[in-house]
C-alpha cells in the first residue's frame, strides 16, 4: 500500500514540503535529473561535465550488462529469458568496460548517485518477487567483480559502494505495475528508493513497504500542451515517432526546452514540488533533448533557492523540511 512519506497531520502544508532554512521561508525548488542505461562513455563524460559546470548532482541508473564482457555474456540469464540475451546488448570490449568503470567511480566521488536499472532491460511487470530478486542479485554480483573481470585493481571503497551505496532502482520500461512483488524484492535487496512510477504531474514521493517511491511526471508539451512523460524517449516518440529526424533537431530542442522550463517555472513560482526529468545515454534526434537539458540546468541550477540533486540527496532534504514544519506547527509558531 502507498503512503505519504510524511505525517497525515501535515496534509494542509504538503504542497510546499521541501527543505528550507527556516519554516516560514519558501522551500528550495528541487530539480532531480536521472539517466537510464549509463553506458556510452562519451556521454558519461558529457553529463559529468554538465553537472560540474552547474553545481548539479545527477542519478545514473546503470544497466549491468554494460559491465559484462563476452565471457560474462554467455553466463547471464535473466528471468524467463534465454542465456546470453539482453535487450540493450553488452559491452563491446574489456577496454570499454575499463573506461566505463572509471566514469562510474569518478561520478560517485563527485557526489552523483549510482543506482540500478537491472541488467538486461527486460519488462518485469509479470515477474515474481523471486524473479526480481534474481535480477538484483545478478546486478550486485556483476558490480562486485567488475574490476577483476577486466584485470584491473579496484579502487579502495568500491566494495562499500556496491554493498551500501547503491540505494535506488528504476524498472526498465517504467514497469511500475509490477507493484508489490518488485517493491518487496527491492526492500530485501537493500534499496531505499524506487523511481519507476509515473504521476499525473510533479508529485511528492510516497512510501510503499519501506521503500520511498518517486514518479516521473506528465508535463505539458507541444502546441496543444498535451501531457507527456518528462523523459527524452517519450518526447522522441511524440515528436518524430521514434525515428531519427536530424533536420528538425533544433525545433525538437526548442519544444523540449519549453516543456522543461514551463514545468520548472510552474513549481518554482508555486508549490515547489520537486521536478523530475529522465534521460538516456542516447542522443535522440541528434541530441535535441540533451541540449534542452543542458540549457535548463545552466539556467536554473545556479540559483540560491534551487537545488539540482540526486534522488538520494532529495530524500533527507524533503524529510528534514517536513520535520521542521511539524515542529513549528506543534509549537504553535
C-alpha positions in Angstrom: 0.0 0.0 0.0 1.2 3.5 -0.8 1.5 6.0 2.0 2.8 9.6 2.1 6.3 9.8 3.4 5.2 12.5 5.8 2.6 12.5 8.7 -1.0 12.9 7.8 -1.3 15.9 10.1 0.7 17.9 7.6 -1.8 17.5 4.8 -2.5 21.2 4.6 1.1 22.2 4.0 2.3 19.3 1.8 2.2 21.5 -1.3 5.3 23.1 -0.1 7.0 20.2 1.7 10.6 20.9 0.7 13.8 21.8 2.6 14.2 25.3 3.9 16.5 27.0 6.4 13.5 28.3 8.4 9.9 27.1 8.5 8.5 30.4 7.3 10.8 30.7 4.3 9.9 29.4 0.8 11.5 25.9 0.2 14.2 25.3 -2.3 13.0 24.1 -5.7 14.4 20.7 -6.3 15.3 19.5 -9.8 16.1 15.8 -10.0 17.8 14.6 -13.2 18.4 11.0 -14.0 19.9 8.9 -16.8 18.9 5.3 -17.7 21.3 2.8 -19.0 24.5 4.8 -18.3 26.7 3.1 -20.9 28.2 5.4 -23.6 31.5 6.6 -22.2 31.4 9.8 -24.2 28.0 10.7 -22.6 29.4 9.8 -19.1 31.9 12.5 -19.7 29.4 14.9 -21.2 27.0 14.6 -18.3 29.6 14.8 -15.7 31.0 18.0 -17.3 27.5 19.4 -17.5 27.0 18.8 -13.8 30.3 20.2 -12.8 29.7 23.4 -14.7 26.4 23.9 -12.9 26.9 22.6 -9.4 24.4 19.7 -10.0 24.3 16.1 -9.0 22.6 13.5 -11.2 21.4 9.9 -10.7 22.7 7.2 -13.0 20.5 4.1 -13.3 23.1 1.6 -14.6 22.3 -1.5 -16.7 24.8 -4.1 -15.6 25.2 -5.9 -18.9 27.4 -2.9 -19.9 29.9 -4.3 -17.4 29.8 -7.8 -18.9 32.4 -9.0 -21.4 31.9 -11.9 -23.8 32.6 -14.5 -21.1 30.1 -12.9 -18.7 27.6 -12.5 -21.6 27.4 -16.3 -22.1 26.7 -16.8 -18.4 24.0 -14.1 -17.9 20.4 -15.3 -17.9 17.5 -13.0 -16.9 14.3 -14.5 -15.5 12.3 -16.3 -18.2 14.9 -15.5 -20.9 17.5 -17.4 -22.8 21.0 -17.4 -21.6 23.1 -14.7 -23.2 20.2 -12.4 -24.1 19.9 -8.7 -23.3 17.5 -6.1 -24.8 20.3 -3.5 -24.6 23.3 -5.6 -25.6 26.6 -6.0 -23.7 29.9 -4.2 -23.5 31.9 -4.5 -26.8 35.4 -4.8 -25.2 37.3 -5.0 -22.0 38.8 -1.6 -22.7 35.3 -0.2 -23.0 34.4 -1.7 -19.6 37.6 -0.3 -18.0 36.7 3.2 -19.2 33.1 2.8 -18.0 34.3 1.7 -14.6 36.4 4.8 -14.3 33.5 7.0 -15.2 31.2 5.3 -12.7 33.8 5.6 -9.9 34.6 9.2 -10.6 30.9 10.1 -10.8 30.5 8.5 -7.4 33.4 10.5 -6.0 31.9 13.7 -7.5 28.7 13.2 -5.5 26.4 11.6 -8.1 24.0 8.8 -7.4 25.0 5.4 -8.8 21.8 3.3 -8.9 20.4 0.2 -10.5 18.5 -0.3 -13.8 18.8 -4.1 -13.5 20.8 -5.9 -16.1 19.3 -6.9 -19.5 16.5 -4.3 -19.6 13.5 -6.7 -19.6 9.9 -5.8 -18.9 9.3 -7.3 -15.5 5.7 -6.4 -14.9 4.8 -10.1 -14.8 7.9 -11.1 -12.7 7.5 -12.6 -9.3 9.4 -11.4 -6.2 11.9 -14.2 -6.8 12.5 -13.1 -10.4 13.2 -9.6 -9.3 15.5 -10.8 -6.5 17.4 -12.9 -9.1 18.0 -9.8 -11.3 19.0 -7.7 -8.4 21.5 -10.4 -7.2 23.0 -10.6 -10.7 23.4 -6.8 -10.7 25.2 -6.8 -7.4 27.4 -9.8 -8.3 28.4 -8.2 -11.6 29.4 -4.9 -9.9 31.3 -6.7 -7.1 33.6 -8.5 -9.6 33.6 -5.8 -12.3 37.2 -4.6 -11.9 38.7 -8.1 -11.5 36.8 -9.3 -14.6 38.8 -6.9 -16.8 42.1 -7.4 -14.9 42.1 -4.1 -13.1 42.8 -3.4 -9.4 39.6 -1.9 -7.9 39.8 1.4 -6.0 39.5 1.3 -2.3 35.9 1.8 -1.4 34.4 0.1 -4.4 33.0 -2.8 -2.4 31.5 -0.4 0.1 29.7 1.4 -2.8 28.3 -1.9 -4.1 27.2 -3.1 -0.7 25.9 0.1 0.8 26.0 3.0 -1.7 23.6 1.8 -4.4 20.3 2.9 -2.9 17.9 3.2 -5.8 16.3 1.3 -8.6 14.3 2.2 -11.7 12.5 -0.6 -13.6 13.1 -0.9 -17.3 10.1 0.4 -19.3 8.9 2.0 -16.0 7.2 -1.2 -15.1 5.7 0.2 -12.0 2.7 -2.0 -12.4 4.9 -4.8 -11.1 4.0 -3.3 -7.7 4.2 -5.4 -4.6 6.5 -8.2 -5.9 9.0 -5.7 -7.2 8.9 -3.4 -4.2 9.2 -6.4 -1.8 12.3 -7.6 -3.6 13.7 -4.1 -3.7 13.4 -3.8 0.1 15.0 -7.2 0.6 17.9 -6.2 -1.7 18.6 -3.1 0.4 17.2 -0.4 -1.9 15.8 2.6 -0.1 14.1 4.2 -3.1 12.4 3.4 -6.4 11.9 5.7 -9.3 9.6 3.6 -11.5 6.3 5.4 -11.1 4.6 7.8 -13.5 2.5 10.6 -12.0 -0.1 13.0 -13.4 2.2 15.9 -12.7 5.1 16.7 -10.4 4.3 14.9 -7.1 5.8 14.2 -3.8 7.2 10.7 -3.2 5.2 8.0 -1.4 6.3 5.2 0.9 5.5 1.6 0.0 6.7 -1.4 2.1 9.6 0.6 3.4 10.7 1.9 0.0 10.4 5.6 -1.0 8.8 5.7 -4.4 9.3 8.5 -6.9 7.5 9.0 -10.2 8.4 10.8 -13.5 5.6 13.4 -14.1 3.4 14.0 -17.1 4.2 17.5 -18.3 2.5 19.7 -20.9 4.4 19.7 -24.3 3.9 21.0 -27.8 1.5 23.4 -29.4 -1.5 21.9 -27.6 0.2 21.3 -24.3 -0.6 17.6 -24.5 0.8 15.8 -21.4 3.9 13.5 -22.0 6.1 11.7 -19.5 9.1 14.0 -18.7 11.6 11.8 -20.4 13.6 12.1 -23.6 12.4 8.8 -25.1 8.8 9.8 -24.7 9.5 13.1 -26.4 11.3 11.3 -29.2 8.3 9.1 -29.8 5.9 12.0 -29.6 7.9 14.4 -31.8 9.3 12.1 -34.5 7.5 8.8 -34.0 10.7 7.2 -32.6 12.7 7.8 -35.8 15.8 10.0 -36.1 15.0 13.4 -37.7 18.2 15.4 -37.9 16.6 18.1 -40.0 14.1 19.1 -37.2 16.5 18.7 -34.3 16.6 22.4 -33.4 12.8 22.6 -33.4 12.6 19.5 -31.2 15.1 21.0 -28.8 13.1 24.2 -28.5 9.9 22.3 -27.8 11.6 20.1 -25.2 13.3 23.1 -23.5 10.0 25.0 -23.4 8.2 22.0 -21.8 11.0 21.5 -19.3 11.2 25.2 -18.4 7.5 25.7 -18.1 7.2 22.7 -15.8 10.1 24.0 -13.7 8.7 27.6 -13.6 5.2 26.4 -12.6 6.6 24.7 -9.5 9.2 27.4 -8.8 6.6 30.1 -8.7 4.0 27.9 -7.0 4.1 24.8 -4.8 7.7 23.9 -5.3 7.1 20.2 -5.6 10.3 18.5 -6.9 10.6 18.3 -10.7 11.9 15.0 -12.0 13.2 14.6 -15.6 14.6 11.4 -17.1 17.1 10.8 -19.9 19.0 8.0 -21.6 22.6 7.7 -22.7 21.5 8.1 -26.3 21.3 11.5 -28.0 18.0 11.1 -29.8 17.1 13.4 -32.7 20.7 14.5 -32.9 21.0 15.5 -29.3 17.9 17.7 -29.1 16.9 16.6 -25.6 20.4 16.6 -24.1 20.8 20.2 -25.4 17.4 21.2 -23.9 18.6 19.6 -20.6 21.9 21.5 -20.7 20.1 24.7 -21.2 17.7 24.1 -18.3 20.4 23.0 -15.9 22.6 26.0 -16.9 19.6 28.4 -16.4 18.4 27.3 -13.0 20.9 25.3 -11.0 23.0 28.3 -10.0 20.1 30.0 -8.3 20.4 30.0 -4.5 16.9 28.8 -4.0 17.2 25.9 -6.3 18.9 22.5 -5.6 19.8 20.2 -8.5 20.2 17.0 -6.6 20.2 13.2 -6.9 17.4 11.1 -5.6 19.5 10.0 -2.5 20.1 13.7 -1.7 16.5 14.7 -2.2 15.0 12.2 0.4 16.7 13.6 3.5 16.1 17.2 2.3 12.4 16.6 2.0 12.1 14.8 5.3 14.1 17.5 7.1 11.7 20.2 5.9 8.7 18.1 6.9 10.1 17.6 10.4 10.8 21.3 10.8 7.3 22.1 9.6 5.8 19.6 12.1 7.8 21.1 15.0 6.7 24.6 14.0 3.0 23.5 14.0 3.4 21.7 17.3 4.9 24.8 19.0 2.1 27.0 17.6 4.5 29.3 15.8 
